[in-house]
Amino acid sequence: MNVTQITFSEFLLSERSQHKLDKDLIFLLEDIATSCRIISHQIRGGAFAGKLGATKSTNVQGETQKQLDVIANEVFVRHCSNCGRVAALVLEEVDEIYWLKDKPEAGDYLVYFDPLDGSSNLDVNLSVGSIFSISQLPTAIDATDDRSILRAGSEQISAGYSVYGPSTSLVVTTGNGVNGFTHQQGTGEFRLTFPDMLIPETTAEFAINASRYSLWHPPVRRYFDECIRGKDGPRNKAFNMRWTASMVAEVHRILIRGGVFLYPSDAGNISSGGKLRLMYEANPMAFVIEQAGGAASTGTNRILDVQPTSHHQRVPVILGSKEEVTVLDRYHRES
């Protein structure tokens, strides 16, 4: 069978997924795929329905919510609640943990998601996306204990993201590599179009918000300065810089052609621990990147080894091609 004829559901059931998945995990991943299809449709029709603008409310992060932030959150909650094994949903947009079971059992799922990453790009028609992460409870718990959802990223059993761009992509790992799917208009199916995604170890491309240069700490400023000096600098090669202000778009580009993405801690965000949220941005993306042969670090530690203290915890993020992450880790050690 031609690889692009394989649907997402067929892939999850096939030998290409590399290991037999629990049927309830398959159902949950299909619910996530359904959520992504619906959100993609809402975004494409947002201008006609008057849904691209902001609401009058802010989320728990203090950020102004777009109408589609709220819609995407509701879509994920509605569809991911269908699986009887989901114990709780941990949402970027709200403070409370959404418990679905009073007495979660060992093996039940915890689902973390950023329903609409990069939503500030909606008004200018740039790519946005959704990010998700799934962990399992090792033991039965009491649903009143919110600390039980604070699982290290190394405990994830699946993670991925969807990109809503010229086409709608769905990229997923279940711990045995990374595979990318593209939504086929007219059929409603995600089909396997990027099997066995791997990140080149070396790269000459980096992504960072250079407008924060004056706030960066010395290791990041050193890296940036060396890169922009090109072939005449200590790195002895020319680098391209990219920045789209959408983490899903940056990570997707790295998976396709290599690169490194940086959102470090700096003088403007260090009091919060960084900018990106550990549980539903850094952890799932780090899992995907590592499964594709890349590396993901805070600059001082492997992201997946960070023990969370809060479900809205923020961390510095450096991820992508191994060689560049290694260089940045060394610069942090030397500073």
C-alpha positions in Angstrom: 0.0 0.0 0.0 1.3 3.5 -0.9 2.2 5.2 2.4 -0.1 8.2 1.6 -3.1 6.0 1.4 -2.8 5.1 5.1 -5.2 7.1 7.2 -4.4 8.1 10.8 -6.7 5.5 12.2 -5.2 2.8 10.0 -1.7 3.8 11.0 -2.6 3.5 14.7 -3.8 0.0 14.2 -1.0 -1.0 11.8 2.5 -2.4 12.2 3.9 0.9 11.1 3.1 2.3 14.5 5.9 0.0 15.7 4.1 -1.3 18.8 0.5 -2.4 19.7 -1.4 0.6 21.2 -4.0 0.2 23.8 -7.5 0.5 22.2 -8.5 3.4 24.5 -5.3 5.3 23.6 -6.3 4.9 19.9 -9.8 6.2 20.6 -8.3 9.2 22.5 -5.8 10.0 19.7 -8.7 9.8 17.2 -10.7 12.2 19.3 -7.7 14.6 19.3 -7.5 14.3 15.5 -11.2 15.1 15.3 -10.7 18.1 17.5 -7.9 19.4 15.2 -10.1 18.9 12.1 -12.9 20.9 13.7 -10.6 23.7 14.9 -9.0 23.9 11.4 -12.5 24.4 9.9 -13.3 27.0 12.4 -10.1 28.9 11.7 -10.6 28.8 7.9 -14.1 30.2 8.3 -13.3 32.6 11.1 -13.3 35.7 9.0 -16.8 35.0 7.6 -18.2 34.2 11.1 -16.6 37.2 12.8 -14.5 34.9 15.0 -11.0 36.2 14.4 -11.1 39.1 17.0 -10.3 39.2 20.7 -12.8 38.6 23.5 -13.1 41.0 26.5 -11.6 38.3 28.8 -8.1 37.1 29.7 -7.0 33.6 30.4 -5.2 32.4 33.6 -1.9 33.6 32.1 -3.2 37.1 32.0 -3.3 37.1 28.1 -6.1 38.5 26.1 -8.1 35.6 24.6 -9.1 35.4 21.0 -12.5 34.1 20.3 -11.0 31.1 18.6 -8.9 30.4 21.8 -12.2 29.9 23.6 -13.7 27.9 20.8 -10.7 25.6 20.4 -10.6 25.0 24.2 -14.3 24.0 24.1 -13.7 21.6 21.2 -10.9 19.8 22.9 -12.8 19.5 26.2 -15.9 18.1 24.4 -14.1 15.5 22.3 -11.4 14.4 24.7 -14.0 13.8 27.4 -15.4 11.0 25.3 -12.7 8.5 26.3 -13.7 6.7 29.5 -10.0 6.3 30.5 -9.3 10.1 30.7 -9.0 11.1 34.3 -8.3 14.8 33.8 -7.7 17.5 31.2 -5.1 20.1 32.0 -5.8 23.2 30.0 -3.7 26.2 29.0 -6.7 28.6 29.0 -8.1 27.9 32.5 -6.6 27.6 36.0 -8.7 24.6 37.3 -7.9 21.0 36.4 -10.8 19.5 34.7 -11.3 16.2 36.5 -13.5 13.7 34.7 -13.3 10.9 37.3 -13.8 11.0 41.1 -11.5 8.1 41.6 -9.0 7.8 38.8 -7.4 4.3 38.5 -3.9 3.2 37.6 -3.5 3.4 33.8 -6.0 6.3 33.3 -4.9 9.1 31.1 -4.0 12.7 31.8 -4.3 14.9 28.8 -2.6 18.3 28.6 -3.1 20.7 25.8 -2.6 24.2 24.4 -5.7 24.4 22.2 -4.5 27.3 20.0 -0.8 28.1 20.1 0.2 31.3 18.3 -3.3 32.8 18.2 -1.9 36.3 17.9 -1.1 35.4 14.3 -4.8 34.8 13.4 -5.5 38.4 12.4 -2.6 38.3 9.9 -3.3 34.9 8.5 -0.1 33.2 9.6 0.2 29.6 10.8 -1.2 28.6 14.3 -1.7 25.2 15.9 -2.6 23.0 18.7 -0.3 21.1 21.1 -1.2 18.0 23.2 0.5 15.6 25.6 -0.8 12.4 27.2 0.5 10.7 30.4 -0.8 7.8 32.4 -1.4 7.5 36.2 0.9 4.9 37.7 -1.4 4.3 40.6 -5.0 5.0 41.7 -5.5 8.5 43.1 -8.0 10.8 44.7 -9.2 13.4 42.2 -8.9 16.1 44.9 -5.1 15.8 44.8 -4.1 18.2 42.0 -0.5 17.4 42.6 -1.0 14.0 40.9 -1.1 15.7 37.5 2.5 17.0 37.9 4.2 14.4 35.9 7.7 14.8 34.4 7.8 14.9 30.6 9.7 11.6 30.5 6.4 10.0 31.6 4.6 11.0 28.5 3.2 8.1 26.4 2.1 10.3 23.4 2.4 13.9 22.3 2.1 15.9 19.2 0.7 19.0 17.5 -1.4 20.2 14.6 -0.4 23.1 12.3 -3.2 25.1 10.7 -1.4 26.5 7.7 -1.7 26.2 3.9 -2.6 22.6 4.8 -3.6 21.1 8.1 -0.9 18.8 9.5 -1.0 16.4 12.5 2.3 15.2 13.9 2.3 12.5 16.5 4.6 10.3 18.6 3.7 7.4 20.8 7.2 6.8 21.9 8.5 5.0 18.7 9.5 7.8 16.4 7.5 10.6 14.8 5.0 10.5 11.9 3.3 13.4 10.1 -0.2 13.4 8.6 -1.9 15.8 6.3 -5.6 16.5 6.3 -7.2 15.6 2.9 -9.9 18.0 2.0 -13.2 16.4 1.0 -12.5 13.1 2.8 -12.1 14.3 6.3 -9.1 12.0 6.7 -5.6 12.6 8.0 -3.3 10.6 5.8 0.3 9.6 6.4 2.5 12.0 4.3 5.7 12.4 6.4 6.6 8.9 7.8 9.5 8.4 10.2 10.4 12.1 10.6 14.1 12.7 11.5 15.9 16.0 12.4 19.3 16.5 10.9 22.0 16.6 13.6 23.6 19.7 12.1 21.9 22.9 10.8 22.6 26.4 9.7 19.2 27.9 10.8 17.9 29.2 14.1 14.7 30.8 15.3 14.6 33.4 18.1 12.8 36.7 18.8 15.7 39.1 18.2 13.7 42.1 19.5 14.5 40.8 23.0 18.3 41.0 22.4 18.8 43.6 25.2 17.1 41.3 27.7 19.0 38.1 26.9 21.5 36.5 29.2 25.2 36.3 28.1 25.1 32.6 26.7 22.2 33.4 24.4 23.7 36.7 23.3 27.0 35.0 22.6 25.3 32.4 20.4 23.3 34.9 18.5 26.3 37.2 17.9 28.4 34.2 16.6 25.7 33.1 14.3 25.1 36.4 12.6 28.9 36.9 12.0 28.5 34.0 9.5 31.5 32.5 7.8 33.8 35.2 9.3 32.8 34.3 12.8 33.9 31.5 15.2 31.2 29.1 13.8 32.7 29.4 10.3 29.4 29.1 8.4 26.5 31.3 7.4 23.2 31.0 9.4 19.7 31.9 8.5 17.4 33.4 11.2 13.7 32.7 11.3 10.9 33.8 13.6 7.1 33.3 13.2 5.9 33.8 16.8 4.2 30.4 16.5 5.9 27.5 18.3 4.1 24.9 16.3 5.2 26.4 13.0 8.8 26.7 14.2 8.9 23.1 15.4 7.3 21.8 12.2 10.0 23.6 10.1 12.7 22.0 12.3 11.2 18.5 11.8 11.1 19.0 8.1 14.5 20.6 7.4 16.4 21.0 10.7 17.2 24.0 12.8 17.1 25.2 16.4 14.3 27.1 18.3 15.1 29.3 21.3 12.7 30.9 23.7 15.2 31.4 26.6 14.7 33.0 30.0 15.8 36.6 30.0 15.6 39.7 32.1 12.0 40.2 31.1 10.6 36.8 32.0 13.1 35.2 34.4 10.8 36.0 37.4 8.2 33.7 35.8 10.8 31.0 35.0 10.6 31.7 31.3 7.9 32.2 28.7 6.7 28.8 27.5 4.6 26.5 29.6 6.2 23.2 30.7 3.2 20.9 30.7 1.5 21.6 27.4 4.1 23.4 25.3 7.7 22.5 26.3 7.1 18.8 27.4 5.1 17.6 24.3 7.4 19.4 21.9 10.5 18.1 23.6 9.1 14.6 23.4 8.4 15.0 19.7 11.9 16.5 19.0 13.7 13.8 20.9 11.8 11.0 19.2 12.8 12.6 15.9 16.5 12.5 16.9 16.9 16.0 18.2 17.5 17.4 21.6 15.5 19.7 24.0 17.0 21.7 26.9 16.3 24.5 29.2 20.0 25.5 28.7 20.9 23.7 31.9 18.8 20.6 32.0 17.0 18.2 29.7 13.4 19.5 29.5 11.9 16.0 29.9 13.7 15.6 33.3 12.2 18.8 34.8 10.0 17.9 37.7 7.0 20.2 37.6 5.9 22.2 40.6 2.8 23.7 39.0 0.6 22.8 35.9 1.1 26.4 34.6 4.9 26.4 35.2 7.1 28.2 32.7 10.5 27.2 31.5 13.2 28.3 29.1 13.2 26.3 25.8 16.0 25.4 23.4 15.2 22.5 21.0 16.1 21.2 17.6 19.2 19.8 15.9 21.5 18.2 18.5 24.6 20.0 17.5 23.2 23.4 18.1 21.5 22.5 21.4 24.8 21.0 22.5 26.6 24.3 21.7 24.0 26.3 23.6 24.2 24.0 26.6 28.0 24.4 26.7 27.7 28.2 26.5 25.3 28.1 29.5 27.8 26.0 31.5 30.7 28.3 30.6 28.8 31.5 31.6 
